[in-house]
Amino acid sequence: MSFVYDDRPCELGEGPLWHPERQQLFWFDIVGERLMTRENGAQRSWQFDEHVSAAGWVDRDTLLVASETGLWRFDLKTGQKELVTPLEADNPATRSNDGRADPWGGFWIGTMGKGAEPEAGAIYRYWRGKLRQLVPNVTISNAICFAPDQSCVYYADTVVKQVMRWSLNPATGWPEGDSVVFLDLRVDCLNPDGAVVDADGNIWIAQWGASRVAAYTPAGQFLTSVTFGAAHTSCPAFGGEYLTTLFCTTAREGLDADTLAAKPKNGMTFAATGAGKGQAEHRVVL
């Protein structure tokens, strides 16, 4: 059973991150240009001057935050940010989207056109001081997540309706060979958005427009789904004391006024218990 975790509606909620040391959920409203959280039961947010979309944790008080122009070291105590590396800073037509830390301390981040222009974005990995482009010509970068045995990364271009799997070098985490189709959702007309892998290796994928997060086995077989009270589920995250709470951000983007009046929970951040057990998010090493 799902419930509203935070009732602040986001135009485009994204990037939920459960900080394992703080035992605290962070997430973004990309269009609202803000980082959001709940702390000691109270709502809190930080306002930025550009789109922000995803984060990894560096230490207890520091996040690596992805924005439309770069990756930033962000101090949760002071609210100050420091540039780590530019990210398509010379291209005002694009912004960051989905991203996640990998088991080697790197950070994968996708970009996309601000108007979802075809093939305007890409997927990158930042590791040991260098940002390298890995997947070019991406329209809506999503579903970046990692198997618990460190064997592969998953990712998607939402408009293609396919989730890809890519083998990773066990020593460095760099992809090897060619990526392959892991999950083809074209027949079901489902749109893969953000995703996370649980402790058993099952991948939980938010499906934009379907009001749900669906889980698939490592073999690509449908396992189960959790329904949330918003049409546009955008990204899941496992959290809570035992990593057994499934959080999910949602969006209001593209919904008309009548729909929002009838279903005001669209854009809020949700949670569900008993869905599965996650793996702790990896630390970003800067």
N, C-alpha and C positions, 0 to 999 in steps of 0.2 A: 504494500500500500504506500503510495507516494503522498507527500504533503509539501506545503510551501515552507521552504527554509528561510527565505528572505523575500519580503513583499515589495521591494523596490523594483519596478518594472524597467528592464533594459531594452533599449531599441535593438541592440545586438549583443546579448550576453555571450561570453566566450571565455575560454582559457581557465577553467576551474583548476586550482592547485591546492591540494591538501599538504600543508607544511608539516612534516613529521615531527620536527622538534618543537614547534609552537602549538601543535594540535589545533590548527586553525585553517579555515578555508579562505582562499583568495580567488577572486574572479574579476572579469573585465566587462565593461560596457564599451565596446569598440567605438560606436558612433558617439556615445556620450563622453568619450575620451577620459575615462576614469577607471581606477583600480578600486575594487570594493571588498569588504570583509565584514565579519561580525567578531567583536572582541568583548569578552565578558558579558555577552548577551546584548550588547549595543551595536547598532549599525555604524559603520565607519567607511569613509572613502577618501581617495586622493585624486585631485583633479590634475590632468595633464593638458598640454597645449597642442597635442596631436593625437592621432589614433594610437592606442595601445591595445594589445590583444592576447599576450601569452607571457608566462613567466616560469622560471625555475628557481629553486632555493639555493643560495650560496652558503649562508650560515643562518643562525637564529634570527638576526635582524637585517639580513640583506637578501634581496631578490635580484635575479637577472630579468629585466623587463624588456620585451620586444615592442618596439614602436614602428611607426611608418618610416623612420629615418635611421634607426640603429638599435643595437642591443645596449642596455644601460644597467649599470650597477645602481640599485635603488635602496636607500637606507630607510627602513620602516620607522625608525625612531625620529629622524629629522625631516624625512620627505625629500631629501636631496638626491639628485641623480648625477651619475658620472658616465660619460660615454665609454663603452668598451670597444665597440667596432661599428662603423657605419653599415647600414643595411639599405641598399637602393636609395640612399639619401639624395642622389642626383636625379631621381625619377619621381616627380611629384604626383604622377598618375597612379602609383601603387602604394600599398600599405602592407604591414605584417598581418598574418592571420593565425593559423594554428601552429603550435610549437610545444616541444617537450624535451626535458633533459634525457640523455641516454645513459646506459650503465657505465660508460667510461668517463663520465663527467663532462661530456660534450653537450651541446644544445642544438637541436634541429628546429628550424623555423621556416615556415612557408610564407610567401607573399602572394598578392593578387591585385588586380586592378580595382580601384575604388568603386568602379561601376561594374565590376566583374567582366571586364573586357576580355574577349577570348585570348587565352594563352599569354596574358600579360605578366603573369607571376612565375615563381620558381620555388624550389625547395633547397635550403642550404643547411650545412652543418658548421657550427663553430666549435673548434677544439684546439686547445693549446695555442691560443692567440691568433688563429687564422680562421677566416670565414671562406668556405668553399661551396660553390654552387654544385648541386648534385642532380637536380631534375629541372630542366628548362621547360618553357612553354606550358605552364600550368595555369588554368583558369581560376579555380577556387581550391587552394591547398588545404588539405584536411587529413584527419585520422592518423596523425603521426603518433606512433606508440611502439613499444618494444616488448618482445617476448621475454619472460622471466629467465629463460636459459641463455639469453643474450645471442640467440642464433639469428635473429632477423628483426627488421623494422617493417612496420606496416605504414602505408600512406595512401591517400586518395586524391584525385581531382574530382570534386563532387559532381560536376556536369557530365563526366564520363560514366558515372554510376558503377565504378569498379574500385575495389580495394586491392592494392598491390602489396606483394611481399618481396623483400629484398634481403638476401643473405648478408651477414656482417662478419668481418674479420674478427676472430675472437680476441686478438691482441690489441687492435686499434679501434675497432668499431666502425671502420670505413666499409662501405658496401662493396661487395664482390660480385662479379658477373652481371647478369641482367636481372631486373625485377620481373616477377611473373604475376599473373592475375590470381589473387587469392579468393576473391569473392566477386561474383558478377551479379549485380542487383538490377540489371536492365530489365529482365523479365518481370520483376516485381515492381518496377518503376519507383524504386526507393533511392533516396539521395543520401549517400554516406557523408556525415559531417564529422565532428570530433569523435575520437575513440580512445579507449584505454584498455590495457590488458590486465586481467586478474591474476591471482597467484597460481592458478591452474593452467594458465596459458590461453584461456578463452578471451576473445576480443569483444568488447562491448562498444557498440557503435550508435551514436545518436543519428537518427534518420529524420532529416529536415522535412517538415510538412506532415510527418506521420505520428506525432505526439508520443514518440517512444524511443527507448534505447534498447537495441536488440543485441543478444549475445550469440556468438558463433564459436564452435570448437576450433582447435588448431587445424582440424581437417576441413574447415569451412562449412560445417553442418550447423543449421539453425538449432539453438539450444533453448532459449527463452527470451522473453521481452518484458520490459517494465514500462507501463504507460504513465505519462505525466500530463498535468492539466494545462498544457500549452501546445499549440500546433507545431511550432518550430523549435524542436529540441536541437541544441547546437553542440554540446560537449559534455561528457560524463567525467566523473572523478570519484574514486573510492577514498573514503576518509572515515573519521570517527576513531575512537580509541583502539578498536580492533580491525580497522579498515573494512568494516562490513556495512557501512552506509554508502549508498550510491547517490552522489550529488549530480545534478544536471542543470546547466544553464539553458536559457531559452531566449527567444527574440520576438520582437513585435514587427520587425522589418517586413514590409510587404503586405501587412494586414490592414484592412480598411477600418474606418472609424466605427461602423456598425458592429463588426466582429469584435473589436476591442471593447466596445461598450457591453456587449453580451457576454464576453469572456475576458474579464479584466486581468486574469492571472497570466495571460500571455506576456512573456518577457520577464517573469519572476524566476527566481532560482529555487529549485526543488530538491527534495531528498527522498530516498526510499530505503527501508531497512530490509534485511534478509535476502537481498538479491544475490550476494556472492561475497567473496573476500578478495580485496585488492592486494597489490604489492606497493610498498612504500616508494614514493617518488625519489628518484636519484638526485644526489647533490650535484650542482654545477661547479666544476673546478675552474677557477679563473687564475 
